[in-house]
Amino acid sequence: MSWRFLRDLLSGVNKYSTGIGRIWIAVVFIFHLLVYIAAAENIWRYEHDEFECNIKQPGCENVCFDHFFPVSHIRLWALQLIMVSTPSLLVVFHVAYRENREKHQTQKLYRSPRKIDGGLLCTYFISLILKAGLEIVFLVLFYKLYDGFKVPRLVKCDIRPCPNTVDCYISKPTEKMIFLCFLVATSCLCIALNLSELSHLIFKYSIKCNLKRYIEKRQ
Amino acid sequence: MDWGALHTILGGVNKHSTSIGKIWLTVLFIFRIMILVVAAERVWGDEQDDFVCNTLQPGCRNVCYDHFFPISHIRLWALQLIFVSTPALLVAMHVAYRRHEKKRQFRKGDQKCEYKDIEEIRRQRFRIEGSLWWTYTSSIFFRLIFEAVFMYAFYFMYDGFRMPRLMKCNAWPCPNTVDCFVSRPTEKTVFTIFMIAVSSICMILNVAELCYLLTKFFLRRSKKAGNPKHQPNHENKEETKQNEMNELISDSCQNTVIGFSS
């Protein structure tokens, strides 16, 4: 199991997405996933080994690292990627359910099981809301856990067994900050795409509904 | 998911590119991505571990490393390659949109639709004209801009393209000006110059492709203006032959490139 699984999953979702949905998938693939694997993973690889405190007291470095990094940036990034891709599965399951149902029935139940209308439209809406919501949740989590998106060079730590306030130095803080900013920018872009897809679908289907009603009234 | 996935995505764009575009794609995959993955990553692999400062002061090494390398060469190259490859997706999306429209026409049973089946639409290669010409030209333009921006960023951040052996650092908490030694400076300089040279070649190819497209555009316009009864069939046959040759060349190139993607 590796990121290839997520890639295959998202490729499968591509078939049932709108145009903006496909752009969202491309942005997630390239600016989220590819940047994570090709660049970001290596920056945080030895973060614990390279975290250095100005003290020889055994255990002090470990305790300080754990205090300042309860969950590493890179793990949060990975979790975010997985969580944000998962709501698309709802649409895949609903389409599979529709196709299965039509197979067992003799008559044609849907215009096309893959067309986004009726119940599938609701599922699609829910998946869009969940995606945007999860992105926002993770951004807020990042902000709260690390007091903003800045990675300082130096942190002061005075937790036992450190005998007094010691200086601890984080490795590659500038590079980490650059990639965090990149992650935040990509997340914001993804949220904007989800919200615009949502409003586009609402607009499109409300016009359709109004047109139908108007035609029925005329008749 | 790795660079191989990007290769798959861009491979689809290859079919609809000009000959220069196909050469650009080959140069990108063989001389940039492959070199990055197979060689450059190893050279920069131990960069912080082997960055040594002449002091025992804890934290001094970390701070000095961060000061001299705000973003590592290797990460900057990875970002550059990602950004430079992305405009090609615009073309892929436009082609996908056109195919989608043709499939819709075909399904509606449009009389004007000249395809026999869906497979033919999938396999069809679109000519670079009309709105696709604009998309293609914009993608080349964006590629050029990204290349130039990243090359400038490199030059600006590292004060040239040379990697010095020794750097003097007096950032706090270093007690005074300390000597810090970079690992493998010559090898890093060689690879930096190599990557810059290949970037320049890619920029030249992009400029050439842009000129080629503009020339073709203006020639076509002047032909249409000068000779309204031109014979499209003869031109199409010539173009189809050229396309087939280009496809053969690109397929043989792709076969050699496929080997590296894991």
Interface residues (C-beta under 8 A of the other chain):
Chain A: S2 W3 R4 L6 R7 G19 R22 I23 A26 F29 I30 F31 L33 L34 V35 I37 A38 A39 N42 I43 Y46 E50 E52 C53 N54 I55 R153 L154 D167 C168 Y169 I170 S171 K172 P173 T174 E175 I178 F179
Chain B: M1 D2 W3 A5 L6 I9 Q48 D49 Q57 P58 G59 R61 N62 V63 Y65 D66 F69 P70 I71 S72 I74 R75 A78 L79 I82 T86 L89 M93 A96 Y97 P173
